């Protein structure tokens, strides 16, 4: 079946073909991630996609591992938005001026962290590593570590949005 996309140019000899060969799609093998990136105590970040590696202008992507029964220091990511996808394990997030709020996420869940929000990632498992994929809204890694005295008992916050007004687990 043929589809007409409105482009009738000669695709076999495009001027950009040579540039696309080396500047087009990139595959970054999982065993070649770069750990020379901004770090926060308690976790290991490794960059797959960023400005330095592939020229990404508007995003950063990589992995995050938190060892069993460990937690990160409090930090934020400046003006960047972050999305965390939980691959394996159980994540407990704390956030707020004194890390006074908490929520948990498991495999297949996404976590959104807005700009400048102080937060802390905690591995809720005493025996299993927490493995996540992380994406940020800039090609450079930004991690500002904070010295926060957390509240003793944070408030649990259920996921609430217009389609789940009673909250979700």
GUBAZA-924097 format. One line per field, with one value per atom (N, C-alpha, C, CB): residue number from 1; x, y, z; residue in three letters. Coordinates in steps of 0.1 Angstrom, whole numbers. Glycine has a CB too. Example, Ala and Ser with C-alpha at 12.3 -4.5 7.8 and 13.67 -1.06 7.14 Angstrom:
2
k = c(1/1/1/1/2/2/2/2);
xx = c(132/123/132/113/128/137/129/141);
yy = c(-57/-45/-33/-45/-22/-11/0/-6);
zz = c(78/78/78/90/71/71/79/57);
r = c(ALA/ALA/ALA/ALA/SER/SER/SER/SER);
This chain:
169
k = c(1/1/1/1/2/2/2/2/3/3/3/3/4/4/4/4/5/5/5/5/6/6/6/6/7/7/7/7/8/8/8/8/9/9/9/9/10/10/10/10/11/11/11/11/12/12/12/12/13/13/13/13/14/14/14/14/15/15/15/15/16/16/16/16/17/17/17/17/18/18/18/18/19/19/19/19/20/20/20/20/21/21/21/21/22/22/22/22/23/23/23/23/24/24/24/24/25/25/25/25/26/26/26/26/27/27/27/27/28/28/28/28/29/29/29/29/30/30/30/30/31/31/31/31/32/32/32/32/33/33/33/33/34/34/34/34/35/35/35/35/36/36/36/36/37/37/37/37/38/38/38/38/39/39/39/39/40/40/40/40/41/41/41/41/42/42/42/42/43/43/43/43/44/44/44/44/45/45/45/45/46/46/46/46/47/47/47/47/48/48/48/48/49/49/49/49/50/50/50/50/51/51/51/51/52/52/52/52/53/53/53/53/54/54/54/54/55/55/55/55/56/56/56/56/57/57/57/57/58/58/58/58/59/59/59/59/60/60/60/60/61/61/61/61/62/62/62/62/63/63/63/63/64/64/64/64/65/65/65/65/66/66/66/66/67/67/67/67/68/68/68/68/69/69/69/69/70/70/70/70/71/71/71/71/72/72/72/72/73/73/73/73/74/74/74/74/75/75/75/75/76/76/76/76/77/77/77/77/78/78/78/78/79/79/79/79/80/80/80/80/81/81/81/81/82/82/82/82/83/83/83/83/84/84/84/84/85/85/85/85/86/86/86/86/87/87/87/87/88/88/88/88/89/89/89/89/90/90/90/90/91/91/91/91/92/92/92/92/93/93/93/93/94/94/94/94/95/95/95/95/96/96/96/96/97/97/97/97/98/98/98/98/99/99/99/99/100/100/100/100/101/101/101/101/102/102/102/102/103/103/103/103/104/104/104/104/105/105/105/105/106/106/106/106/107/107/107/107/108/108/108/108/109/109/109/109/110/110/110/110/111/111/111/111/112/112/112/112/113/113/113/113/114/114/114/114/115/115/115/115/116/116/116/116/117/117/117/117/118/118/118/118/119/119/119/119/120/120/120/120/121/121/121/121/122/122/122/122/123/123/123/123/124/124/124/124/125/125/125/125/126/126/126/126/127/127/127/127/128/128/128/128/129/129/129/129/130/130/130/130/131/131/131/131/132/132/132/132/133/133/133/133/134/134/134/134/135/135/135/135/136/136/136/136/137/137/137/137/138/138/138/138/139/139/139/139/140/140/140/140/141/141/141/141/142/142/142/142/143/143/143/143/144/144/144/144/145/145/145/145/146/146/146/146/147/147/147/147/148/148/148/148/149/149/149/149/150/150/150/150/151/151/151/151/152/152/152/152/153/153/153/153/154/154/154/154/155/155/155/155/156/156/156/156/157/157/157/157/158/158/158/158/159/159/159/159/160/160/160/160/161/161/161/161/162/162/162/162/163/163/163/163/164/164/164/164/165/165/165/165/166/166/166/166/167/167/167/167/168/168/168/168/169/169/169/169);
xx = c(8/0/9/-10/6/14/7/17/14/8/15/10/8/13/14/4/26/28/31/40/29/30/44/25/54/68/72/77/74/77/92/68/100/115/121/122/134/141/148/152/142/148/161/137/164/176/189/175/188/200/198/203/192/190/203/181/203/215/218/213/207/209/213/196/213/215/228/215/239/252/251/263/245/244/235/238/224/215/222/203/231/238/245/248/251/259/251/272/242/235/220/236/216/202/199/198/192/189/202/180/202/213/208/220/215/213/224/211/220/230/229/228/239/238/237/250/230/228/240/218/250/263/273/269/268/277/272/280/265/260/271/248/270/280/277/282/285/283/289/288/296/302/291/314/282/271/268/258/259/256/251/246/256/252/247/264/238/233/236/217/241/244/232/248/235/225/220/214/224/219/231/207/229/239/231/246/234/228/238/225/233/241/233/243/240/234/234/241/223/223/222/211/213/210/212/196/221/223/230/231/233/240/253/241/261/275/276/282/267/267/261/260/250/243/238/231/241/237/223/239/217/203/202/198/193/191/180/187/170/159/155/147/164/162/174/152/173/183/177/191/182/177/188/168/184/194/187/206/196/191/195/196/187/190/189/180/198/198/200/208/191/192/193/180/203/205/195/219/193/183/184/185/173/172/180/177/182/189/180/201/185/178/188/169/183/191/191/187/201/200/189/214/184/174/181/168/173/179/167/188/170/161/169/153/161/168/166/162/166/165/152/177/154/142/138/146/144/140/128/152/120/110/116/97/112/118/106/126/109/100/108/93/103/110/100/113/105/98/104/98/96/101/101/92/113/115/114/128/121/121/122/133/115/116/104/129/105/95/101/88/96/101/92/102/98/91/97/92/88/92/88/87/97/94/97/101/88/90/84/84/88/84/95/73/93/103/110/97/103/109/106/103/104/101/89/113/79/67/57/61/58/49/55/43/47/53/43/57/48/40/49/33/43/50/47/49/56/54/61/59/56/61/64/52/68/71/60/74/64/54/48/43/51/45/55/43/49/57/55/51/66/66/70/76/63/66/71/53/82/88/89/102/81/81/95/70/97/109/110/110/122/126/119/121/113/106/117/95/119/129/123/131/131/126/137/120/133/142/136/144/145/141/145/146/136/139/136/131/145/142/134/155/121/112/115/98/124/127/140/128/140/152/161/148/156/164/166/157/158/159/163/145/172/176/164/188/163/153/160/148/154/160/149/164/153/144/151/140/142/146/142/140/151/149/150/159/141/141/139/130/147/146/145/158/139/136/147/125/160/171/182/176/191/202/213/207/213/223/217/229/225/221/223/229/212/212/208/203/216/212/218/217/209/213/210/205/220/218/215/231/206/201/203/186/205/206/193/218/184/171/169/160/163/160/145/161/144/130/121/131/108/98/99/84/94/95/85/92/73/63/56/52/60/54/40/63/32/18/18/10/10/9/0/4/4/-4/-8/4/-21/-26/-25/-40/-23/-23/-37/-18/-39/-52/-51/-57/-60/-61/-75/-52/-79/-93/-101/-94/-93/-100/-100/-93/-92/-92/-93/-78/-105/-107/-106/-120/-108/-107/-92/-116/-84/-70/-68/-66/-55/-52/-40/-48/-38/-27/-15/-31);
yy = c(-12/0/12/0/22/34/45/37/54/66/78/66/88/100/110/106/114/123/138/119/140/153/157/163/148/151/143/148/150/143/144/148/147/149/136/156/136/124/120/126/109/105/97/96/92/85/93/77/106/114/128/116/127/139/146/136/159/166/163/181/161/159/144/162/136/121/119/114/125/123/128/131/139/145/135/159/130/122/109/119/104/91/92/88/104/105/114/111/122/131/128/146/116/112/104/104/94/85/80/73/79/74/63/85/52/41/41/27/43/43/30/55/21/8/10/-1/1/2/1/-8/-6/-8/3/-21/14/25/39/26/38/51/58/48/71/80/84/93/79/83/96/71/102/115/126/118/126/136/140/129/150/156/144/167/143/132/138/123/130/133/122/136/124/113/104/119/91/80/74/86/80/74/74/82/67/67/70/53/82/86/82/101/79/76/82/60/90/97/88/110/87/81/92/71/101/112/125/111/133/147/155/147/167/176/170/190/167/163/150/161/141/128/128/117/134/133/147/124/158/171/175/172/167/170/184/159/192/206/207/214/198/201/189/204/179/169/162/159/155/147/134/153/122/110/100/103/92/82/73/89/67/58/63/44/58/61/48/72/45/33/37/22/33/35/21/44/19/6/3/6/-10/-14/-6/-29/-2/5/17/-5/24/37/48/35/60/72/83/78/92/103/114/108/123/136/144/143/154/163/172/173/174/182/187/173/196/199/201/213/203/203/217/192/228/241/242/244/248/251/239/262/228/216/208/207/203/193/179/194/170/156/146/154/136/124/112/122/104/92/81/93/70/58/47/55/41/30/17/28/11/-1/-13/-2/-12/-23/-17/-33/-23/-19/-10/-11/-3/5/19/-2/29/43/50/51/56/65/79/60/88/102/110/107/119/129/143/128/153/166/177/167/189/201/208/196/219/227/219/240/210/201/187/205/184/170/165/161/173/170/162/183/159/151/139/160/128/115/108/106/100/92/80/100/69/58/54/46/48/43/30/54/22/9/7/-3/-5/-8/-4/-23/3/8/22/-2/27/40/51/41/63/75/85/81/92/102/115/99/126/139/148/146/155/164/178/159/188/201/208/209/219/227/232/239/233/238/231/252/220/213/205/204/209/201/187/207/176/163/153/158/141/130/117/130/109/96/86/92/77/66/53/69/43/30/24/21/21/15/1/17/-6/-20/-21/-28/-30/-33/-43/-39/-50/-60/-59/-73/-51/-50/-36/-53/-35/-22/-15/-23/-2/6/10/18/6/10/18/-3/30/39/44/50/49/57/71/51/80/95/103/99/112/122/136/119/146/160/169/164/180/190/199/198/194/201/191/212/195/187/186/191/195/195/189/209/183/177/189/165/191/200/193/213/194/188/197/173/204/213/205/226/201/194/204/186/200/209/203/211/212/208/211/216/201/202/193/199/199/190/185/198/173/168/166/154/168/165/151/169/148/134/125/133/129/121/129/116/126/133/129/131/138/135/127/148/116/108/115/94/116/123/113/135/112/103/110/98/103/108/113/98/126/131/140/140/137/146/146/140/154/156/142/165/132/120/110/113/113/105/114/97/121/130/125/137/112/105/101/94/102/98/84/99/81/67/62/67/50/44/43/30);
zz = c(0/0/0/12/-8/-10/-3/-25/3/9/4/25/-1/-6/6/-18/9/20/15/29/2/-3/-6/7/-5/-8/-20/5/-31/-43/-47/-54/-37/-40/-42/-29/-47/-50/-37/-61/-30/-17/-19/-10/-30/-32/-32/-45/-35/-36/-29/-50/-17/-9/-5/3/-5/-1/14/-3/22/36/39/44/29/32/39/19/35/42/56/34/59/72/81/72/75/83/87/75/79/82/96/71/99/111/121/108/117/125/127/121/122/123/135/110/134/145/152/141/165/172/181/181/182/192/202/185/215/225/233/235/231/238/254/235/260/274/283/279/277/284/281/281/274/271/276/256/287/293/300/303/301/307/321/298/331/345/349/354/340/342/340/332/349/349/363/343/365/378/387/377/399/408/421/411/427/440/450/440/462/471/472/485/471/473/460/481/449/436/426/431/416/404/392/403/386/373/362/373/351/339/327/337/319/307/295/305/288/275/264/274/266/257/263/251/258/263/252/276/255/245/241/250/251/249/241/262/243/236/222/245/221/208/202/209/210/206/209/191/218/222/228/233/223/227/238/215/238/246/256/238/257/266/271/261/282/288/292/300/289/293/297/281/307/312/322/318/330/340/354/338/364/378/385/384/394/402/417/398/425/440/446/445/454/460/471/467/474/483/496/486/502/515/515/526/504/503/499/493/501/497/492/508/484/479/489/465/487/494/488/494/495/490/479/501/468/457/448/448/438/428/415/432/404/391/384/382/392/386/378/378/366/357/349/347/351/343/349/343/340/343/342/334/351/351/350/363/343/343/347/329/357/361/358/376/351/348/356/333/365/373/365/386/364/356/366/349/378/387/401/384/411/424/428/427/440/445/449/457/443/446/456/433/466/475/473/490/469/466/478/453/483/492/486/506/488/483/492/469/489/496/503/507/509/515/526/521/533/544/541/558/528/523/531/525/532/540/533/545/520/513/507/501/506/501/492/513/483/474/469/462/465/461/446/470/439/426/424/415/415/413/398/418/394/380/370/378/360/350/353/349/365/369/364/384/362/358/370/345/372/382/375/394/378/372/383/365/381/391/384/396/388/383/386/387/379/381/396/372/401/414/426/414/424/436/443/431/456/464/466/478/463/464/468/451/471/475/470/491/464/460/470/446/474/484/478/497/480/476/487/473/485/495/498/491/491/493/501/480/510/518/511/532/500/494/479/497/472/458/453/452/443/438/431/428/431/424/411/433/400/387/379/379/374/367/355/377/346/334/337/320/334/337/325/348/323/312/318/301/312/317/305/325/307/296/291/300/291/286/283/297/274/271/281/258/291/301/314/303/322/335/345/339/353/364/377/361/387/400/411/402/418/429/442/428/449/462/473/465/482/492/506/490/516/530/536/537/537/542/555/532/565/577/574/590/571/567/580/560/577/588/591/583/604/609/601/624/600/593/582/603/569/558/555/545/549/545/532/543/532/520/510/523/498/488/477/481/474/464/451/467/440/427/423/416/420/417/404/429/395/383/379/372/369/366/363/354/358/355/367/343/378/390/402/391/404/414/428/413/430/443/446/444/437/439/434/453/431/426/434/411/433/441/432/446);
r = c(UNK/UNK/UNK/UNK/UNK/UNK/UNK/UNK/UNK/UNK/UNK/UNK/UNK/UNK/UNK/UNK/UNK/UNK/UNK/UNK/UNK/UNK/UNK/UNK/UNK/UNK/UNK/UNK/UNK/UNK/UNK/UNK/UNK/UNK/UNK/UNK/UNK/UNK/UNK/UNK/UNK/UNK/UNK/UNK/UNK/UNK/UNK/UNK/UNK/UNK/UNK/UNK/UNK/UNK/UNK/UNK/UNK/UNK/UNK/UNK/UNK/UNK/UNK/UNK/UNK/UNK/UNK/UNK/UNK/UNK/UNK/UNK/UNK/UNK/UNK/UNK/UNK/UNK/UNK/UNK/UNK/UNK/UNK/UNK/UNK/UNK/UNK/UNK/UNK/UNK/UNK/UNK/UNK/UNK/UNK/UNK/UNK/UNK/UNK/UNK/UNK/UNK/UNK/UNK/UNK/UNK/UNK/UNK/UNK/UNK/UNK/UNK/UNK/UNK/UNK/UNK/UNK/UNK/UNK/UNK/UNK/UNK/UNK/UNK/UNK/UNK/UNK/UNK/UNK/UNK/UNK/UNK/UNK/UNK/UNK/UNK/UNK/UNK/UNK/UNK/UNK/UNK/UNK/UNK/UNK/UNK/UNK/UNK/UNK/UNK/UNK/UNK/UNK/UNK/UNK/UNK/UNK/UNK/UNK/UNK/UNK/UNK/UNK/UNK/UNK/UNK/UNK/UNK/UNK/UNK/UNK/UNK/UNK/UNK/UNK/UNK/UNK/UNK/UNK/UNK/UNK/UNK/UNK/UNK/UNK/UNK/UNK/UNK/UNK/UNK/UNK/UNK/UNK/UNK/UNK/UNK/UNK/UNK/UNK/UNK/UNK/UNK/UNK/UNK/UNK/UNK/UNK/UNK/UNK/UNK/UNK/UNK/UNK/UNK/UNK/UNK/UNK/UNK/UNK/UNK/UNK/UNK/UNK/UNK/UNK/UNK/UNK/UNK/UNK/UNK/UNK/UNK/UNK/UNK/UNK/UNK/UNK/UNK/UNK/UNK/UNK/UNK/UNK/UNK/UNK/UNK/UNK/UNK/UNK/UNK/UNK/UNK/UNK/UNK/UNK/UNK/UNK/UNK/UNK/UNK/UNK/UNK/UNK/UNK/UNK/UNK/UNK/UNK/UNK/UNK/UNK/UNK/UNK/UNK/UNK/UNK/UNK/UNK/UNK/UNK/UNK/UNK/UNK/UNK/UNK/UNK/UNK/UNK/UNK/UNK/UNK/UNK/UNK/UNK/UNK/UNK/UNK/UNK/UNK/UNK/UNK/UNK/UNK/UNK/UNK/UNK/UNK/UNK/UNK/UNK/UNK/UNK/UNK/UNK/UNK/UNK/UNK/UNK/UNK/UNK/UNK/UNK/UNK/UNK/UNK/UNK/UNK/UNK/UNK/UNK/UNK/UNK/UNK/UNK/UNK/UNK/UNK/UNK/UNK/UNK/UNK/UNK/UNK/UNK/UNK/UNK/UNK/UNK/UNK/UNK/UNK/UNK/UNK/UNK/UNK/UNK/UNK/UNK/UNK/UNK/UNK/UNK/UNK/UNK/UNK/UNK/UNK/UNK/UNK/UNK/UNK/UNK/UNK/UNK/UNK/UNK/UNK/UNK/UNK/UNK/UNK/UNK/UNK/UNK/UNK/UNK/UNK/UNK/UNK/UNK/UNK/UNK/UNK/UNK/UNK/UNK/UNK/UNK/UNK/UNK/UNK/UNK/UNK/UNK/UNK/UNK/UNK/UNK/UNK/UNK/UNK/UNK/UNK/UNK/UNK/UNK/UNK/UNK/UNK/UNK/UNK/UNK/UNK/UNK/UNK/UNK/UNK/UNK/UNK/UNK/UNK/UNK/UNK/UNK/UNK/UNK/UNK/UNK/UNK/UNK/UNK/UNK/UNK/UNK/UNK/UNK/UNK/UNK/UNK/UNK/UNK/UNK/UNK/UNK/UNK/UNK/UNK/UNK/UNK/UNK/UNK/UNK/UNK/UNK/UNK/UNK/UNK/UNK/UNK/UNK/UNK/UNK/UNK/UNK/UNK/UNK/UNK/UNK/UNK/UNK/UNK/UNK/UNK/UNK/UNK/UNK/UNK/UNK/UNK/UNK/UNK/UNK/UNK/UNK/UNK/UNK/UNK/UNK/UNK/UNK/UNK/UNK/UNK/UNK/UNK/UNK/UNK/UNK/UNK/UNK/UNK/UNK/UNK/UNK/UNK/UNK/UNK/UNK/UNK/UNK/UNK/UNK/UNK/UNK/UNK/UNK/UNK/UNK/UNK/UNK/UNK/UNK/UNK/UNK/UNK/UNK/UNK/UNK/UNK/UNK/UNK/UNK/UNK/UNK/UNK/UNK/UNK/UNK/UNK/UNK/UNK/UNK/UNK/UNK/UNK/UNK/UNK/UNK/UNK/UNK/UNK/UNK/UNK/UNK/UNK/UNK/UNK/UNK/UNK/UNK/UNK/UNK/UNK/UNK/UNK/UNK/UNK/UNK/UNK/UNK/UNK/UNK/UNK/UNK/UNK/UNK/UNK/UNK/UNK/UNK/UNK/UNK/UNK/UNK/UNK/UNK/UNK/UNK/UNK/UNK/UNK/UNK/UNK/UNK/UNK/UNK/UNK/UNK/UNK/UNK/UNK/UNK/UNK/UNK/UNK/UNK/UNK/UNK/UNK/UNK/UNK/UNK/UNK/UNK/UNK/UNK/UNK/UNK/UNK/UNK/UNK/UNK/UNK/UNK/UNK/UNK/UNK/UNK/UNK/UNK/UNK/UNK/UNK/UNK/UNK/UNK/UNK/UNK/UNK/UNK/UNK/UNK/UNK/UNK/UNK/UNK/UNK/UNK/UNK/UNK/UNK/UNK/UNK/UNK/UNK/UNK/UNK/UNK/UNK/UNK/UNK/UNK/UNK/UNK/UNK/UNK);
